[in-house]
Every structure is written in C-alpha cells, then in structure tokens.
Amino acid sequence: MNRLTSAAISQALASTDLMRRGYAVYKAQSTAYPADLLAISDQGSTLRIKVKTVRRRADGSINTLEPPAGVDVLALVIDGEIRYEPKTLENGL
C-alpha cells in the first residue's frame, strides 16, 4: 500500500474514533494547514489534530512524537489502533 493510501485510511480511522467519542470532525482541505482534522466537542472546545501513521520497532516501541506548532493533539495510528498524544483531561482523549 502506498503512503497516500495509508495516510487516508489513518485519517478515516481517527475521524471515526473521534465521532464515536462525540466530536464533530472536519477535514482540512489544504495541505498548508498544519492539522489534518478539526474536532469540536459538544461543549464547544476545539482540537487541531495531526494524524500520523506509526510503525512499531522490532522491540514493540514507537518513536516519541510531539505535536508541531499549530496542532493540539497527535492521533497516532499504530496497527489500526489510535493513541492520542498528549493525553490530557482537557482534550478528553
């Protein structure tokens, strides 16, 4: 599978997970915007989310990543599962 297909699948998985958690989810239309998704909670809080497809190392670990400027949360898609970084009570993830 090529990189663009993998990225599209990861964004779809993250969008679905966020909607299941009660967020309204919008996809960025420009690649110039640092976030891939905008998620809005029922209370009106907004999260800018960057989706990254991550592969595990041979020992099962993954690289530690920080959200880039203009992004609140990373959605790390690892073998079809989603992990959000940073995990905080404020973002509800």
MOKA-V393316 format. One record per residue. N is the residue number from 0. SS is DSSP state (2 for helix, 1 for strand, 0 for the rest). PHI is phi in whole degrees, 0 to 359 (none if undefined). NEAR is the number of other C-alpha atoms within 8 Angstrom. Layout:
N,SS,PHI,NEAR / N,SS,PHI,NEAR
This chain:
0,0,none,4 / 1,0,279,5 / 2,2,299,6 / 3,2,292,6 / 4,2,295,8 / 5,2,300,10 / 6,2,296,11 / 7,2,296,8 / 8,2,295,8 / 9,2,298,13 / 10,2,297,10 / 11,2,295,8 / 12,2,297,10 / 13,2,295,12 / 14,2,300,10 / 15,2,298,8 / 16,2,298,9 / 17,2,295,12 / 18,2,295,10 / 19,2,298,7 / 20,0,276,6 / 21,0,98,8 / 22,0,272,11 / 23,1,275,10 / 24,1,239,11 / 25,1,234,7 / 26,1,263,7 / 27,0,295,10 / 28,0,266,4 / 29,0,243,5 / 30,0,286,7 / 31,0,284,4 / 32,0,282,7 / 33,0,291,10 / 34,0,264,12 / 35,0,271,13 / 36,1,229,13 / 37,1,241,13 / 38,1,243,13 / 39,1,240,12 / 40,0,279,10 / 41,0,300,8 / 42,0,277,5 / 43,0,95,6 / 44,0,285,7 / 45,1,244,8 / 46,1,237,11 / 47,1,264,13 / 48,1,239,14 / 49,1,256,13 / 50,1,262,15 / 51,1,231,10 / 52,1,273,10 / 53,1,239,9 / 54,0,254,7 / 55,0,281,9 / 56,0,285,7 / 57,0,302,5 / 58,0,275,5 / 59,0,92,6 / 60,0,276,7 / 61,0,231,8 / 62,0,295,4 / 63,0,278,4 / 64,0,237,5 / 65,0,245,7 / 66,0,299,10 / 67,0,287,6 / 68,0,304,5 / 69,0,85,7 / 70,0,231,13 / 71,0,270,8 / 72,1,219,12 / 73,1,263,14 / 74,1,257,13 / 75,1,266,12 / 76,1,262,14 / 77,1,238,11 / 78,0,52,6 / 79,0,84,7 / 80,1,256,6 / 81,1,248,11 / 82,1,236,8 / 83,1,257,10 / 84,1,228,11 / 85,0,284,7 / 86,0,270,7 / 87,0,221,7 / 88,0,294,6 / 89,0,297,4 / 90,0,270,7 / 91,0,68,5 / 92,0,250,6
